Amino acid sequence: MHVRYAGMVHSLAIQMGFGLDVYFGSTMIEVCVKCGNLRKLFDEMLNRDLVSRTSMISGYVSEGNVAFGFSLFNEMRMELEPNSVIMLVMLQGCCGFETSIYGRQVHGYVPLKKSKLDRRDVVSWNICISSYTSKGDFVKVRDSFNEMQGEVAPSIETLTVVITALTKHGILSQGESLHGLAIKSGLHDDVWQTSFLDFYAKCGKLESSDKLFRELLDRNCITCGAMMFGLVQNGYFNEAVGVFRQMQAAGLYPGAEILRNLIDVTCNH
């Protein structure tokens, strides 16, 4: 990042009258995250709206400074109502802090915010369910998902979040019901199909994983990696090699993370 050039562009923008433009200011915030001069720019912004505050908080959280990001979040709540984007930022930032004061406060605030909404849309429900998933509270994930269906139809994102929770607990029957709901709702997406593929593999139901894998129209490194991981995890090493050869034939090569995971599983078998 060329700090000097970024500063020159910023100065030129102010001279041209863009200093009060919140979208330009938010873009500069992202630049300053990389330059380490974030707070100074934010303090100089005269019109600090939800967009600029979200960029500011996201900048600190992405840099690992969750404490200061949370401080700004509380400061913002005194003036503005947080939207779904900022709540997702805070939840993602606190995923590693469930046992800390930050994680507990955010997880407490999300259901409170949800109960205040006049009309709880799919985004607000997804945020709430995501918070319980990251906290590991499967009972509340299940209850919120069931309650949600009485108000709005779940989205692909909802299904992906819920199946992630089910995968951690290995609950096959409820995962199968969720899969049936997805098919009945006409939801088709490689992301959730990969999530269900991973779910079935971890539950030891490889025939279902294999069926989903074969149905995928666009196989990529992630879907192939999930299939190989499931096969190796269940002791089907030759079949995993077969998937790897299919990848090679298609010009696909697993990344370092996929290879590390495969090696770890192989060593533990």
Buried (B, 14 or more C-beta within 10 A) or exposed (E): EEEEEBBEEBEEBBEEEBBEBBEBBBBBBBBBBEBEBBBEBBEEBEEBBBBBBBBBBBBBBBBEBBBBBBBBBEEBEEEBEBBBBBBBBBBBBBBEBBEEEBBBBBBEBBBEBBEEEEEBEBBBBBBBBBBBBBBEBBEBBBEBBEBBEEEBEBBBBBBBBBBBBBBBEEBBEBBBEBBEBBEEEEBEBBEBBBBBBBBBBBBEBBEBBBEBBEEBEEBEBBBBBBBBBBBBBBEBEEBBEBBBEBBEEEEBEBEEEBEEBBEEBEEEE
